[in-house]
């Protein structure tokens, strides 16, 4: 088994370095025959090759079983033509090329970090532990036509879904619910959007045919945005389309206290996955070694679980993260100054997790 490492831009290389430290420790501990190869993507690739997704990088990924991805983008490349900006020309084509239709985003509030969460203490004390299943290759981001007029006075984005696309992501979400608390909430805007009517009908039909043992509820996206903050413990598995999922999962990530704690996995039907933290490249703090590497390290755990089918390794990495947090080490984003906390840099957080592994 082999995976590609695409560190990208901003804080990406700093975080990837810590994840690779954890990988090396896990590979040694479990005697794993897994290797990796690094390549350029995003702005770093554009600077060298004139494209955010070089042919060499894509061919490497095609030979691998998974991609451990850092982050792309920053002010330096914002004025490039849209098709060659780091995200649109680097990350999105990877998702499309490998048919990464299923985006998994776990949301968890670790008890030692309750003080870092922006929600009330009474809410933080509840069980905040749920996961998004977001459809990733359809909807508003990919449907055509998509264009802006030459005079910049009008623009068009198209929102299209097929029942087949909806059912594919719904299948995964229902299966995940069976291994959790058997609660699935499907998010849509069926009171306004035709695509949401199709979404709701398709999910309801699949539930009736194959997953009647799951407690299914439907919720409008505007209500969901409130409920995620007001009563997050009601959620277990959230099924959502592309655009709504992008927004709601970033909102929900704040529950944990920092975007630096939130990983994601984007999978295709063969379990090939692209694993990336959701916090972005954070160019304002790049090079300062203050970014939180936990999300990147949890991406590694997701890779072991979903692409390499090594759940024990994944679980022990996750436990090592929990132990590190329980010991009081904190990067700047989750440091409150409370008694028992120790402020550490990016590298020290990574090393502490390695020690606990």
MOSUL-V843319 format. One record per run of one state. SS is the DSSP state (helix for helix, strand for strand, loop for the rest). FROM is the first residue (numbers start at 1). LEN is the number of residues. Records with the same first field share a line. If there is no record, write none. Layout:
BEGIN
SS: FROM-LEN / FROM-LEN
END
This chain:
BEGIN
loop: 1-1 / 9-3 / 31-4 / 40-2 / 50-5 / 64-2 / 72-3 / 78-4 / 85-1 / 98-4 / 109-2 / 117-4 / 125-4 / 136-3 / 142-5 / 149-6 / 157-6 / 179-4 / 189-5 / 211-4 / 231-1 / 235-2 / 241-1 / 257-2 / 262-1 / 268-5 / 278-16 / 307-4 / 327-2 / 331-1 / 335-7 / 344-2 / 357-1
strand: 2-7 / 35-5 / 66-6 / 102-7 / 129-7 / 147-2 / 155-2 / 183-6 / 215-6 / 237-4 / 263-5 / 273-5 / 329-2 / 342-2
helix: 12-19 / 42-8 / 55-9 / 75-3 / 82-3 / 86-12 / 111-6 / 121-4 / 139-3 / 163-16 / 194-17 / 221-10 / 232-3 / 242-15 / 259-3 / 294-13 / 311-16 / 332-3 / 346-11
END
